Every structure is written in structure tokens, then in C-alpha cells.
Amino acid sequence: MLRRAMIRASVRSAAAPYFSLRRGANVTKLLSRRASLRAAGQEIPSINDYVVRAVGLALRDHPVVNAGFIEEEVIEFSRVNVGVAIAVPGGLVAPAVYDVDLKDALHVGRDIRLLAEQAKTRSLSRESLQDPTFTVSNLGMFGIEDFDPLLNAPQAAILGVGAVTGEQEKRMRVSLGCDHRVITGAEGAEFLQTFCDLLENGDDENPLFWSEV
């Protein structure tokens, strides 16, 4: 049943005029901060938790990317609910972490772990699967460095996240898939710029970004 739903979603997504934008992010500072948290004995958000958090803040600044193409209309969503792709037996689900722009990375990570447990026990709510306004698909843990994720219609954009590579300078490749009916190349590039800036440097105006709570 899940596989059939995935096939239907893939067909809908394939109808969109798709393009992708790629760039790298320097995550050396982020990894150093995580090491400091570990040394202090604090709870440590995963790299993906920080990715989702940065996505939420970037979507707040670029509402055209937090949008969908629904019944021949472009709709900008009022909430920033980031779907996180989770592999389950028989397919893939992407339930929503709600209001990511209002949470720090620590609480984003707790939400993601809860969703992963619910996915494992097949107890995700229908709403959690219907409410994402954007999706993050991370294959870095499998050693994949770069890929083009499939849009999760009717959402207008999805971020593919690759593995961290490099010796001294740690870098991570990301790919933004866009529906050209909603997002232009320049708009997608501006979103990626904001996202990468946040991932590389944090957010001085929002100390909760680094989860020092």
C-alpha cells in the first residue's frame, strides 16, 4: 500500500517542470561546535538536526520557497513545517516537524527522533504526512555525496543532503530541487545562500540556533 502511494506521488511530482541547484557548505565550524557540546557533556543535535533547523530559518526569510502548486495556483504556506524523509520497510515517508522556524536544533532533533519511532511502529498521523511545506532528504549516512531528490508534490521544493567530506575543511554538498512554476532560479539560489550561511556561521541574532539551552 505504501509502495502504491509512493508511485502515485512520483507520477504527480514528475509532472512538475523540475530543476535543481547545487552548492557546497563548509560545516567545519558546525562540527567543532558539536565537539564542544560533547566535551561539555551536553545533548548533541545531529548534523541533520542543524540542517533542518537552518532550512526552517531560511524558509522564513524566503517564503516563495515555502510554497506549493495546488489546483493551478501558487500557494505560500503560513507555517514552516519541514518534512523529514525516513526510510521504512516498503518505502519512504516524510512526516512534518512543525514550526521549525520557532524551535532550536535540540528540539528539532527530539521531534525527528519521535517521528522516526512513529514511522518504525507505523503510528504516524495522517496529518503529519500531509502537513509538510518543504522536505529534507538526507542520504549522507549512506555515503552519498550528491543527488537530485524527487519533489514531494504539491510542495514546490526539496533539499537533498549529502555526506560530509574533506580532511581539514569539512564540506557538505546540498541540492535544491524546485518546481519552476513556483520558484525561479534566482529565488532558489538566494534561499540556498541563506541556508548555507546559517549552516556555516549560525545565527548571531538567534542564539537558540546552536541549541545552547
N, C-alpha and C positions, 0 to 999 in steps of 0.2 A: 504493500500500500504506500509506504514511504517512497519507494523507488518510482512508482507511478506518479506521485505528486511531484517528485524531482523532475521527471520527464516533462510534465505539463509546464512546470516553471521554466525549464530550459527552453522550451518552444516559445513561450511568451518573451523571454529575455532575448532570444535570437532575433526577434522581430525589430529590436531597437537598433538604430544607427550607432554602433559602438565604436569608440576609440579609446586608446589608453595612453597615459603619460607616465614616464618612468624617471626616477631620480634616486640618488643615494642620500642617506642621512648619516652623519657622524655621531655615533652613540657612545663614544669613549667617555664623555663626562657622565652620561647616564649610568654606565656600568660602574664607574668609580663611585658614584653616589650610592648605588646598591651595595657595593662592597663596604662602604662606611656604615650603612644601616645594619648590615650583617655583623660587622665588628662590634657595633653598639648593642647587639642582641635584640634588635627591633624586628617586627614583622616586615618582610620584604615583598613589595609588589613584584610581579614578574615583568619582564620586558614587555610582554603583550598587554599587561595592565596599563603600563605607561603609554603604549601605543593607542589603546582605546581611549584613555583619558585625553591625550593630545588630539585625537580625532574629534572628540566632543567639543573641546575648546575651539578648534579650527572651524567646525561646522557652525558654531555660534557666530563666528566672525564672517562666515561665508554662507549665508542662508540659501543661496541659489543651489548649493551642492546638497543641502539638507532638504531635498525635494524629490518629487516623483512625477511620472507622466501617467495620469489617471483619466480615463474616458476622454482622451484627446485634449486634455488640459494639463498645464504645468501647475502643480500644487506645491507650495513651500510649507513644510510641516512646522507646527508651532512648538513641538518638543524635540529634543535631541535624544533619540532612542537608538543606540548603536547595536545592531545585530552582530553577534559573535559566532562565526562558523564553528560548529562542533561536529566531528565525525562520530557517527553512531552505527551500529550494525545495520546494514541495508541501505545506508545513505548518509545524508548530511542535513543538519538543522542549523538555523541561525537565529536563536531567540534574542530578545531585546534586553540590553542593560538600559534601564530607564534613566532619563535626565542626566546623562553622563557629564554634561557641562556644569552640573551643580555638585559633583562629587569629586573627592580626591582619588588618586590612583589606588590607595589602600582599599577604599570601599568599592571601587570599581572591581578590583580583584576578588573581593569577597562575593560580589554579585555574580561574577563569571564562574567561580567555583561552585556556587549554588546551582546555577543553570546547568553546568556540566553534570552535576549529580542528578538533577532532574531529568536531563537528557538520557543518562545511563539507565534510569529507572522508568523511562517513558512517562514521566509525570509532568512534563511541561504543559503550561496552559495554552489554549488556543490563542489567547490574546498576546502572549509573549512571542508567538511565532508570526503574528500579523502586524505587530506594532513597530518593528524596526523602521527607521527612516534612512538608514545607511548601514552597510555591512562591512566588517573587517574579516578577512580570511588570511590566516597566518599558517604558512607551511614551513616556516623556518626550522621548527623542531624536527622536520624530516630531511633537513639539509638542502632544501630547495632554495636557491638564491634569488630567482626571478621568475615570475609567471604572470599571466593575464587572467584574473578571476572573471567568472561569468556574472553579469548583472543579476541582481535579485529583484526582478520586476515586482511592483511598479517603481521601486527605488531607482533613482537616477544615477547612483554612483556606488562603487565598491572599492575597497582598498586591499590589494594583495601585498602581503608582508613576507619578505624572505629572511634567510638566515643571516646572522651576524658573521662577518668575515674580517680578516686582517689580523696583523700581529700587533704593532704598536698602536695604529689608528684603527679603531673598530668601526666598521661601516655596515649599514643595512640597506638593502635595496627595497624600494616600495614601488608599486604600480597602481595608479588610479584609473579604474575603468569607468567610463562616462557614457551616458545617453546624450547624444548630440542634439536631440530635440529639446533638452533642458539646459545643458551645460556647454559653454563654448570652451575651446582650448585654453584661452587666456584665463577664464574663470577657474578651470581645473588647475592650471598652473599656479594661480595665486593661492588656491586652497592648499596645494602641496607645499608651497613655500612657507605658509604659516604653520602647517603641520610639522615640517622638518625643523623649523626654527624652534618650535616648542619642544620637540624631542631632543634637540641638540643642546638647548640652553635653559629649558624650564620656563617658568613664567614668574618673573620678579613681582608682578602685580598680584599674583595669586599664589601665596606660599603653600597652599594645600596641594599644588601640583606635585610636589615631591613627597607628599604623604608624611611630613614630619608632624605627626599629631600625637 
